[in-house]
Amino acid sequence: MTVSIIIVNYNGSAYTRQCLESLTLLTGGTEVIVVDNASTDGSKELLPQLFPSVRFHWLKENRGFGFANNRGAEAATGDLLFFLNNDTVIQSDILPELTGMFAKDQQCGIVAPKLLNRDGTFQLSFGDFPVIRTEMNARSLARDAGSARVLEPKDSVPVKKDWVTGAALLIRRGLFSRIGGFDERFFMYFEDSDLCRRVSNTGHTVWYCPAVSLIHFGGSSYGKKDARIAVEYRRSQLLYYRKHNSILQRVMLALFLIVKHAPRLLQPTERKTAWRIIYMTVSADVTAS
């Protein structure tokens, strides 16, 4: 099976260069497509010179991760689409193990490798479909990053998961097209959970393969824009709940966000972000289907 590797770049030329250089470890029939989200860091001048065999697509504006990946998918010709973050580094030829899952399981829709932090430690990159319970679990894991390691598989046997991260996600091109690709309303965050949910709804499976891994540095395209990230995360979370979860779950999320962020209105450094999240939450029609 041929593979089209799709990488989105946004002001991350150094990471993208490192990622593209690491792809030389891969064998088999692959094409590499880089979609640039209107970068201003010189990516357009530098990257094509360094990687003449890569197909570049230059977007006029940044309309988000999902939008850019969809444009890459439209240009792809491979049987499988491998969505790969630009802040990842391949360390070995992982494709045979990943593509082999589609032969082993005819219902296999998505496959993802194990992700590692830059120091080689386990990085959590899968989970259950988002509900209030998983939101609480995520808060616990955030308080103690080491506790995430208890979820690390103890062996290399592939396991089915509800969702896997879009940082390194392999999917059948036909299936991706049939379900409409990434929902472009998600600017960033939750677009991978949404994609896996829609794949699951078709009867296909989502697999996590810990036998192969790659390094994921994380967050390179957004730097330290913490306030924007916080707002976009909650905006996407509200959209996901509206698409897939019950009215009760939506109401519980809205109450949780209001209670969580209301005290931050008293803190000058967090007031603006907290107000934006609260306003966005109360403005959302959580009872709409």
Secondary structure as GFF3:
##gff-version 3
##sequence-region A 1 289
A	DSSP	beta_strand	3	9	.	.	.	ID=ss1
A	DSSP	alpha_helix	13	22	.	.	.	ID=ss2
A	DSSP	three_ten_helix	23	25	.	.	.	ID=ss3
A	DSSP	beta_strand	30	36	.	.	.	ID=ss4
A	DSSP	alpha_helix	43	50	.	.	.	ID=ss5
A	DSSP	beta_strand	55	58	.	.	.	ID=ss6
A	DSSP	alpha_helix	65	75	.	.	.	ID=ss7
A	DSSP	beta_strand	80	85	.	.	.	ID=ss8
A	DSSP	beta_strand	88	90	.	.	.	ID=ss9
A	DSSP	alpha_helix	95	104	.	.	.	ID=ss10
A	DSSP	beta_strand	108	116	.	.	.	ID=ss11
A	DSSP	beta_strand	122	123	.	.	.	ID=ss12
A	DSSP	beta_strand	126	127	.	.	.	ID=ss13
A	DSSP	alpha_helix	132	143	.	.	.	ID=ss14
A	DSSP	three_ten_helix	145	151	.	.	.	ID=ss15
A	DSSP	beta_strand	159	160	.	.	.	ID=ss16
A	DSSP	beta_strand	163	164	.	.	.	ID=ss17
A	DSSP	beta_strand	168	172	.	.	.	ID=ss18
A	DSSP	alpha_helix	173	178	.	.	.	ID=ss19
A	DSSP	alpha_helix	191	201	.	.	.	ID=ss20
A	DSSP	beta_strand	205	216	.	.	.	ID=ss21
A	DSSP	alpha_helix	226	244	.	.	.	ID=ss22
A	DSSP	alpha_helix	247	261	.	.	.	ID=ss23
A	DSSP	three_ten_helix	262	266	.	.	.	ID=ss24
A	DSSP	alpha_helix	271	283	.	.	.	ID=ss25
###
